[in-house]
Amino acid sequence: MKQLLMALLVSAVSSVAAAQDSPLAWAARLENSYRIVPNVTYLTASNWDAKLDLYVTRTPDKPLPTLIFIHGGGWTGGTKEGRDLAILPYLDMGMNVVNVEYRLARVAQAPAAVEDCRCALRWVIQHAKEYGVDVNKIVVSGDSAGGHLALTTGMLPASAGLDRECPGPDNLNVAAIVNWYGISDVSELLDGPNMKAYAVQWLGSASDREQIARRVSPLTYVRAGLPPVLTIHGDADPTVPYTQSVRLHKALTDAGVANELMTIPGGKHGFDCCTLAQRTSAYAKIREFLTRQRVLDAQKPPSTAQDRQ
């Protein structure tokens, strides 16, 4: 917890804390509410241990809404530790957070990362009682490739055949998906004007790579009955085409799925997607979206000094 609190003190992310709190007060409140269980192995595949970090309630008998966060990096790089700051606002919303790593392309190419994240979801459900997870209020989120993996984790049907690394009887439905500028059409990134080296590396040179790309593309699985989806994307993103999020939004709307697209004007990719004000606004939108979907309780108005006496 000390590393988390130090990061909190030096990060601008602390601006999303309640206005009544100083960073020190917020840090103390989080430390009193959560415990950290790092580097838990949830799957062994390709002779590699896939691990996750848990930031969970100290009172597991009172389960909380839980966010599964998946880091980005084009399926070829990135670490869960590199996204520690990104999870802080969700802790402030009163959620558990599970920070997930998965097999990158150098360990195993597509669809391994998709399989791993589905396994992480199953692991969280199976260990819900131990860690105070409300299985009816699980949200998956991630940025860039992590946004793509959040979408596939929450949208895949069992018939997709991508749960074979960790089969089980569990219901893998989630309550909502928060997609930060994630890829929704992998095929588009393999050739043509939107070709991206990271996608080519993840798919490799297999003769059936187009088929695999469609199999791991969220747009393939749009249908009625999906969980609500909030997408956040800058309209000047050079890494993941903004048009993919526009297409996803339209497809979900046409299928009758509750969803929103929050466009960041002039936003690029990663940290450059948003100014501090825009990022703070995005987290406010996430809280509002999850409250409307009944994942979070309505936020209480901040207490006054007189109330605290």
FENMOMO-V137643 format. One record per pair of residues at least 24 apart in sequence whose C-alpha atoms are under 6 Angstrom apart, sorted by the first residue. I is the first residue (numbers start at 1). J is the second residue. D is the distance in whole Angstrom. If there is no record, write none. Layout:
I,J,D + I,J,D
//
This chain:
33,57,6 + 33,58,6 + 34,58,5 + 50,102,6 + 51,101,6 + 52,99,5 + 52,100,4 + 53,98,6 + 53,99,5 + 54,98,5 + 55,96,6 + 55,97,5 + 56,96,5 + 60,131,5 + 60,132,4 + 63,132,4 + 63,133,5 + 63,134,5 + 64,95,6 + 64,133,5 + 64,134,5 + 65,95,5 + 65,134,5 + 65,137,5 + 65,138,6 + 66,95,5 + 66,96,4 + 66,97,6 + 66,138,5 + 67,97,5 + 67,138,6 + 67,139,5 + 67,140,6 + 68,97,6 + 68,98,5 + 68,140,5 + 69,99,5 + 69,141,5 + 69,142,5 + 70,100,5 + 70,142,4 + 70,146,5 + 71,142,6 + 71,146,5 + 72,143,5 + 72,144,5 + 72,145,5 + 72,146,4 + 74,145,5 + 74,198,5 + 75,104,5 + 75,145,6 + 76,104,5 + 76,105,5 + 105,202,5 + 109,202,5 + 109,203,6 + 110,202,6 + 110,203,5 + 115,162,6 + 118,153,5 + 119,166,6 + 137,175,5 + 137,295,5 + 138,174,5 + 138,175,5 + 139,174,6 + 139,175,6 + 139,176,5 + 139,177,6 + 140,177,5 + 141,177,6 + 141,178,5 + 141,179,6 + 142,179,6 + 143,180,5 + 144,181,5 + 144,182,4 + 145,182,6 + 147,179,5 + 147,180,5 + 147,182,4 + 148,182,4 + 148,183,5 + 152,218,6 + 175,227,6 + 176,227,5 + 176,228,5 + 176,229,6 + 177,229,5 + 178,229,6 + 178,230,5 + 179,231,5 + 180,231,6 + 180,232,5 + 181,232,6 + 181,233,5 + 184,217,6 + 184,218,5 + 184,219,6 + 185,217,5 + 186,213,5 + 186,217,5 + 187,213,5 + 223,255,6 + 224,255,5 + 224,256,6 + 224,257,6 + 228,258,5 + 228,259,5 + 229,259,5 + 230,259,6 + 230,260,5 + 231,261,5 + 232,262,5 + 233,263,5 + 233,264,6 + 234,263,6 + 234,264,4 + 234,265,6 + 234,267,4 + 234,268,5 + 234,273,6 + 235,265,6 + 235,266,6 + 235,267,6 + 236,266,5 + 236,267,5 + 236,268,5 + 237,268,4 + 237,269,5
//
